[in-house]
């Protein structure tokens, strides 16, 4: 069995919250996660965008950067980036082999120990890859929650919590306070933390955790004044002002009004990195905001005379952000291809997007967690007339059906669906 086949088999194990296995793996590898400074980023939404902005600014400052994110859209290598580029398959294979040897040694020493999860192995591989590349700074995205996430074995120089909203309630809790407690689990004693605009219940938990751990807390809403106005193509022109500098007017590279909030978080985080000794000038921070790329998030892909706006909105707050974008850019409606995983809050997502769906084409990404297209259609018909709801299980046919209604369509509801569609679009463009 190859290392990749071994890794794929691990994916069948359920989510296992806890750090014991991860701690043992990193110890066996000689703690690669301690070989470089780390910026650790959590949040219900926006964490990927903030990771992208921070990493791009660090790269603009001529620093060698590492980035670890999840999930990948098309290729596994996307999760592991050095200097903004995914690693080569051979590099990933070498790292997986090293981690597998450590896993096998652990199992031989104590066969009763639970095996690692897919995410624990990819996280360990990421730490090893970034150590081998001698990165100057690593920007690490939390996978799920924070407190028990596999990435939480790091001791960062800065922690970031972009947002707290409802998602993964089965694992993180059913109230904002409970979810905030899980995300605040990334806060470390004495390590500064930057928080985005949080609801009062969530903010109270983050404040209490930071106080208990003597971790200086910096709120982007207090430390960064933001002004923004739409450019007309879905992007935002914005100006950010802090006590240290003014950035802008500038055009954010990532689409959507919600990116203004994410950019403010990134600005505050980057300024604190600069204050901690990372050589970041104002121009590098501006580049982070104006040149960041984050595939699958309001990403427009043209295929001949047709186009797709691909957005991995996979929870109610993400769907609301997409709806706000569509209100600005497609107020009269647009064909939407929608597919979502079964463990998500599906009805609020459909309700957010329904006013802009002309029509709503329901489909299903690959994988046993995907909701059946017919089930989605029955839910959609509670808020849309039947003639505006189409069920098509095959993703390729769903795209074609949507294109019959308009040359530009939207795909949303799942990062897994986004990845499948991006792969299809790439093959069509060849």
C-alpha positions as CSV (number, residue, x, y, z in Angstrom):
1,X,0.0,0.0,0.0
2,X,1.4,3.4,-1.0
3,X,1.6,6.2,1.5
4,X,-1.2,8.0,-0.3
5,X,-3.4,4.9,-0.2
6,X,-2.7,4.6,3.5
7,X,-3.6,8.2,4.1
8,X,-6.9,7.9,2.1
9,X,-7.9,4.9,4.3
10,X,-7.5,7.1,7.4
11,X,-10.2,9.4,6.0
12,X,-12.8,6.9,7.0
13,X,-12.2,7.4,10.7
14,X,-14.6,9.9,12.3
15,X,-13.5,13.2,13.7
16,X,-11.5,12.7,16.9
17,X,-11.1,15.8,19.0
18,X,-8.1,15.8,21.2
19,X,-4.4,16.5,21.2
20,X,-2.8,13.4,22.6
21,X,-2.1,11.6,19.3
22,X,-0.9,14.8,17.7
23,X,1.4,15.5,20.6
24,X,2.9,12.1,20.3
25,X,3.4,12.4,16.6
26,X,5.1,15.7,16.7
27,X,7.3,14.5,19.5
28,X,8.3,11.5,17.5
29,X,9.2,13.8,14.6
30,X,11.3,16.0,16.7
31,X,8.7,18.8,17.0
32,X,8.9,20.3,13.5
33,X,6.2,22.8,14.5
34,X,8.7,24.5,16.7
35,X,11.2,25.2,13.9
36,X,9.6,28.5,12.8
37,X,7.4,31.3,14.1
38,X,3.7,30.5,13.6
39,X,0.6,32.7,13.1
40,X,-2.3,30.5,14.1
41,X,-5.7,31.5,12.6
42,X,-9.2,30.2,13.7
43,X,-12.7,31.3,12.9
44,X,-16.0,30.1,11.6
45,X,-15.7,32.1,8.5
46,X,-12.9,34.3,7.0
47,X,-10.0,32.4,8.4
48,X,-8.8,31.3,5.0
49,X,-9.1,34.8,3.5
50,X,-7.1,36.2,6.5
51,X,-4.5,33.5,6.1
52,X,-4.2,34.4,2.4
53,X,-3.8,38.1,3.2
54,X,-1.2,37.6,6.0
55,X,0.8,35.1,4.0
56,X,0.9,37.4,0.9
57,X,2.0,40.4,3.0
58,X,4.8,38.3,4.6
59,X,5.9,37.2,1.1
60,X,5.9,40.7,-0.1
61,X,8.3,41.5,2.7
62,X,10.7,39.0,1.1
63,X,10.2,36.4,3.8
64,X,10.0,32.7,3.0
65,X,6.5,31.7,4.0
66,X,4.8,28.5,4.8
67,X,1.0,28.0,4.7
68,X,-1.2,25.1,5.8
69,X,-4.9,25.2,5.1
70,X,-7.8,22.7,4.6
71,X,-9.6,21.3,2.9
72,X,-8.0,21.2,-0.5
73,X,-10.2,21.9,-3.5
74,X,-8.7,19.8,-6.3
75,X,-5.3,18.5,-5.3
76,X,-4.0,17.4,-1.9
77,X,-0.8,19.5,-2.4
78,X,-2.9,22.7,-2.2
79,X,-2.9,22.3,1.6
80,X,0.8,22.7,1.8
81,X,2.3,25.9,0.3
82,X,5.7,27.4,0.4
83,X,6.2,31.0,-0.9
84,X,2.6,30.9,-2.1
85,X,3.0,27.7,-4.2
86,X,1.7,24.2,-3.5
87,X,4.6,21.8,-2.8
88,X,5.5,19.2,-5.4
89,X,3.9,15.8,-5.1
90,X,7.3,14.2,-4.4
91,X,7.9,16.5,-1.4
92,X,4.5,15.6,0.0
93,X,5.2,11.9,-0.5
94,X,8.5,12.1,1.3
95,X,6.8,13.8,4.3
96,X,4.0,11.3,4.4
97,X,6.5,8.5,4.4
98,X,8.2,10.1,7.5
99,X,5.0,10.5,9.3
100,X,3.8,7.0,8.5
101,X,7.0,5.5,10.0
102,X,6.3,7.5,13.2
103,X,2.7,6.2,13.2
104,X,3.9,2.6,12.7
105,X,6.4,2.9,15.5
106,X,3.8,4.2,17.8
107,X,1.4,1.3,16.9
108,X,4.2,-1.2,17.5
109,X,4.9,0.2,20.9
110,X,1.3,0.1,21.9
111,X,-1.2,-1.6,19.6
112,X,-4.1,-0.4,21.8
113,X,-3.6,3.3,20.9
114,X,-6.1,4.8,18.5
115,X,-4.8,5.4,15.0
116,X,-4.3,9.0,13.8
117,X,-7.0,10.7,11.7
118,X,-6.5,11.9,8.1
119,X,-6.2,15.5,9.4
120,X,-3.7,14.6,12.1
121,X,-1.4,13.0,9.5
122,X,-1.7,15.8,7.0
123,X,-1.0,18.3,9.8
124,X,2.1,16.4,10.9
125,X,3.2,16.2,7.3
126,X,2.7,20.0,6.9
127,X,4.9,20.7,9.9
128,X,7.6,18.5,8.5
129,X,7.4,20.0,5.0
130,X,7.7,23.6,6.4
131,X,10.7,22.6,8.6
132,X,12.4,21.1,5.6
133,X,11.9,24.4,3.7
134,X,13.3,26.5,6.5
135,X,10.4,28.9,6.3
136,X,10.7,32.3,8.1
137,X,7.1,32.3,9.2
138,X,4.3,29.8,8.9
139,X,0.6,30.7,8.7
140,X,-1.5,27.8,10.0
141,X,-5.2,27.6,9.6
142,X,-7.3,25.7,12.2
143,X,-9.2,22.8,10.7
144,X,-12.2,22.5,13.1
145,X,-12.9,24.6,16.2
146,X,-9.5,25.2,17.8
147,X,-9.2,23.8,21.3
148,X,-8.8,20.2,20.2
149,X,-7.8,20.8,16.6
150,X,-4.7,19.0,15.5
151,X,-3.0,22.3,14.6
152,X,-3.3,23.4,18.3
153,X,0.0,21.8,19.3
154,X,1.8,24.9,17.9
155,X,3.0,27.6,20.2
156,X,2.4,30.6,18.0
157,X,3.8,34.1,18.1
158,X,0.3,35.4,17.3
159,X,-3.2,33.9,17.5
160,X,-6.1,35.1,15.4
161,X,-9.9,34.5,15.7
162,X,-11.6,36.0,12.7
163,X,-15.3,35.3,13.6
164,X,-17.6,33.1,15.6
165,X,-20.8,31.8,14.2
166,X,-22.8,28.6,14.0
167,X,-21.2,25.6,12.2
168,X,-20.2,22.1,13.3
169,X,-22.6,22.4,16.3
170,X,-22.3,18.6,16.9
171,X,-18.7,19.1,17.8
172,X,-18.4,22.7,18.9
173,X,-21.6,23.4,20.8
174,X,-25.0,24.9,20.1
175,X,-24.5,28.4,21.5
176,X,-22.2,31.2,20.4
177,X,-20.6,31.1,23.8
178,X,-19.8,27.4,23.5
179,X,-18.4,27.8,20.0
180,X,-16.3,30.7,21.1
181,X,-14.9,28.6,23.9
182,X,-13.7,26.1,21.4
183,X,-12.1,28.7,19.2
184,X,-10.6,30.6,22.1
185,X,-8.8,27.3,22.9
186,X,-6.0,28.4,20.5
187,X,-5.2,31.3,22.9
188,X,-1.9,30.5,24.6
189,X,-0.4,32.0,27.8
190,X,1.1,35.4,27.1
191,X,0.7,35.2,23.4
192,X,-1.1,38.2,21.8
193,X,-4.5,37.4,20.1
194,X,-6.3,39.4,17.4
195,X,-10.1,39.1,17.2
196,X,-12.5,40.2,14.6
197,X,-15.9,41.7,15.2
198,X,-17.6,39.2,17.5
199,X,-21.1,39.0,18.9
200,X,-21.2,40.0,22.6
201,X,-21.6,36.4,23.9
202,X,-18.6,35.2,21.9
203,X,-16.5,38.3,22.7
204,X,-17.1,37.8,26.4
205,X,-15.7,34.2,26.3
206,X,-12.7,35.3,24.2
207,X,-12.0,38.2,26.6
208,X,-12.3,36.0,29.7
209,X,-9.9,33.4,28.1
210,X,-7.4,36.0,27.2
211,X,-7.5,37.6,30.6
212,X,-7.1,34.2,32.4
213,X,-4.0,33.4,30.2
214,X,-2.6,36.9,30.3
215,X,-2.7,37.0,26.5
216,X,-3.0,40.6,25.2
217,X,-6.3,40.9,23.3
218,X,-6.6,43.2,20.3
219,X,-9.9,43.8,18.6
220,X,-9.8,44.8,14.9
221,X,-13.0,46.8,15.3
222,X,-11.3,49.0,17.9
223,X,-7.8,49.2,16.5
224,X,-8.6,49.6,12.7
225,X,-11.1,52.0,11.3
226,X,-12.3,50.9,7.9
227,X,-14.2,52.7,5.2
228,X,-15.3,50.9,2.0
229,X,-17.4,51.3,-1.1
230,X,-18.1,48.9,-4.0
231,X,-16.2,49.1,-7.2
232,X,-18.9,47.6,-9.3
233,X,-17.3,44.3,-10.1
234,X,-17.9,42.7,-6.7
235,X,-14.7,44.0,-5.1
236,X,-14.4,46.7,-2.5
237,X,-12.3,49.9,-2.5
238,X,-11.3,50.5,1.0
239,X,-9.3,52.6,3.4
240,X,-7.9,51.3,6.7
241,X,-6.5,53.5,9.5
242,X,-4.8,52.4,12.7
243,X,-2.7,54.3,15.3
244,X,0.4,53.3,13.3
245,X,-0.5,53.9,9.6
246,X,-3.1,54.5,7.0
247,X,-3.6,52.0,4.2
248,X,-5.4,53.1,1.0
249,X,-7.6,53.9,-0.7
250,X,-6.9,50.5,-2.2
251,X,-8.9,47.8,-4.0
252,X,-9.2,44.5,-2.1
253,X,-8.3,41.6,-4.4
254,X,-10.8,39.2,-2.8
255,X,-14.5,39.8,-3.7
256,X,-17.3,40.6,-1.3
257,X,-18.1,43.3,1.3
258,X,-17.3,40.8,4.0
259,X,-13.6,41.0,2.9
260,X,-13.4,44.5,4.5
261,X,-13.8,42.9,7.9
262,X,-11.3,40.2,7.1
263,X,-8.8,42.8,5.8
264,X,-9.1,44.8,9.0
265,X,-8.3,41.6,11.0
266,X,-5.3,41.0,8.7
267,X,-4.1,44.6,9.1
268,X,-4.1,44.4,12.9
269,X,-2.4,41.0,12.9
270,X,0.3,42.2,10.5
271,X,1.0,45.3,12.5
272,X,1.4,43.2,15.6
273,X,3.8,40.9,13.8
274,X,5.8,44.0,12.7
275,X,5.8,45.2,16.3
276,X,7.1,41.8,17.4
277,X,10.1,42.1,15.0
278,X,8.9,40.6,11.7
279,X,10.3,43.0,9.1
280,X,7.0,44.2,7.6
281,X,6.7,47.6,6.0
282,X,3.5,49.4,5.0
283,X,3.8,48.6,1.3
284,X,4.0,44.8,2.1
285,X,0.8,45.1,4.1
286,X,-0.9,46.9,1.3
287,X,0.2,44.1,-1.1
288,X,-1.3,41.5,1.2
289,X,-4.7,43.2,0.9
290,X,-4.5,44.0,-2.9
291,X,-2.9,40.8,-4.2
292,X,-4.1,38.0,-2.0
293,X,-5.6,35.0,-3.8
294,X,-8.0,32.5,-2.2
295,X,-9.5,30.0,-4.7
296,X,-13.0,28.8,-4.4
297,X,-14.2,31.9,-2.5
298,X,-16.1,34.2,-4.8
299,X,-13.8,33.0,-7.6
300,X,-14.9,33.9,-11.1
301,X,-13.8,31.4,-13.7
302,X,-14.5,32.0,-17.4
303,X,-14.9,29.1,-19.9
304,X,-15.2,30.5,-23.3
305,X,-18.2,32.9,-23.4
306,X,-19.6,31.3,-20.2
307,X,-18.6,31.9,-16.6
308,X,-19.0,30.5,-13.1
309,X,-18.7,32.3,-9.8
310,X,-17.5,29.6,-7.4
311,X,-18.0,30.1,-3.7
312,X,-17.5,27.6,-1.0
313,X,-20.1,29.1,1.3
314,X,-20.7,26.1,3.5
315,X,-22.7,27.5,6.5
316,X,-25.4,30.0,7.1
317,X,-23.1,33.0,7.7
318,X,-21.2,32.1,4.5
319,X,-24.4,31.9,2.6
320,X,-25.5,35.3,3.9
321,X,-22.2,36.8,2.8
322,X,-22.7,35.4,-0.7
323,X,-26.3,36.7,-0.7
324,X,-25.0,40.2,0.2
325,X,-22.6,39.9,-2.7
326,X,-25.4,38.8,-5.1
327,X,-27.6,41.6,-3.9
328,X,-24.8,44.0,-5.1
329,X,-23.9,42.3,-8.3
330,X,-27.0,40.2,-9.4
331,X,-29.9,41.8,-7.7
332,X,-32.3,40.5,-10.4
333,X,-31.2,36.9,-9.9
334,X,-28.8,34.4,-11.3
335,X,-28.8,30.6,-11.8
336,X,-27.4,29.0,-8.7
337,X,-26.1,25.4,-8.5
338,X,-26.2,24.4,-4.8
339,X,-24.9,21.3,-3.0
340,X,-24.2,20.9,0.6
341,X,-23.0,18.3,3.2
342,X,-25.6,16.6,5.3
343,X,-24.2,17.8,8.6
344,X,-24.8,21.5,7.8
345,X,-27.6,23.8,8.7
346,X,-29.2,23.5,5.2
347,X,-32.5,25.4,5.5
348,X,-31.0,28.7,6.6
349,X,-28.5,28.5,3.7
350,X,-31.3,27.9,1.1
351,X,-33.3,30.7,2.7
352,X,-30.4,33.1,2.3
353,X,-29.8,32.3,-1.4
354,X,-33.4,31.7,-2.5
355,X,-34.2,35.4,-3.3
356,X,-31.4,35.4,-5.9
357,X,-31.8,32.0,-7.4
358,X,-33.3,32.1,-10.9
359,X,-33.4,29.0,-10.9
360,X,-31.9,27.0,-8.0
361,X,-30.3,23.8,-9.3
362,X,-29.8,21.2,-6.6
363,X,-26.9,18.8,-6.9
364,X,-24.6,16.6,-4.8
365,X,-20.8,16.6,-4.6
366,X,-19.0,13.3,-4.4
367,X,-18.8,11.7,-1.0
368,X,-21.1,9.9,1.4
369,X,-21.6,13.1,3.5
370,X,-23.3,14.9,0.6
371,X,-27.1,15.6,0.8
372,X,-29.1,14.0,-2.0
373,X,-30.3,16.5,-4.7
374,X,-33.9,15.3,-4.2
375,X,-33.8,16.0,-0.5
376,X,-32.4,19.5,-1.2
377,X,-35.1,20.1,-3.7
378,X,-37.9,19.2,-1.3
379,X,-36.4,21.7,1.2
380,X,-36.0,24.4,-1.4
381,X,-39.7,24.1,-2.5
382,X,-40.7,25.4,0.9
383,X,-39.3,28.8,0.0
384,X,-39.3,28.8,-3.8
385,X,-42.0,28.0,-6.4
386,X,-41.6,24.6,-7.9
387,X,-40.7,25.9,-11.3
388,X,-37.7,27.6,-9.8
389,X,-36.3,24.4,-8.3
390,X,-34.5,21.8,-10.3
391,X,-32.9,18.6,-8.9
392,X,-30.0,17.2,-10.9
393,X,-27.6,14.8,-9.0
394,X,-24.9,14.9,-11.6
395,X,-22.7,18.0,-11.1
396,X,-21.8,18.3,-14.8
397,X,-25.4,18.2,-15.9
398,X,-26.4,20.6,-13.2
399,X,-23.9,23.1,-14.6
400,X,-25.2,22.7,-18.1
401,X,-28.8,23.2,-16.9
402,X,-27.9,26.4,-15.1
403,X,-26.0,27.7,-18.2
404,X,-29.2,27.2,-20.3
405,X,-30.7,30.0,-18.2
406,X,-27.8,32.5,-18.3
407,X,-24.2,32.6,-19.4
408,X,-22.9,33.4,-15.9
409,X,-23.9,31.1,-13.0
410,X,-23.1,30.6,-9.3
411,X,-21.9,27.5,-7.6
412,X,-22.2,27.4,-3.8
413,X,-22.8,25.4,-0.7
414,X,-19.7,23.3,-0.1
415,X,-16.0,23.5,-0.6
416,X,-16.1,19.9,-1.8
417,X,-18.6,20.9,-4.5
418,X,-16.4,24.0,-5.3
419,X,-13.4,21.7,-5.8
420,X,-15.2,19.3,-8.0
421,X,-16.5,22.1,-10.2
422,X,-13.1,23.8,-10.4
423,X,-11.6,20.5,-11.6
424,X,-14.4,20.2,-14.2
425,X,-13.9,23.7,-15.4
426,X,-10.1,23.2,-15.7
427,X,-10.7,20.1,-18.0
428,X,-13.2,22.1,-20.1
429,X,-10.8,24.9,-20.6
430,X,-8.0,22.7,-22.0
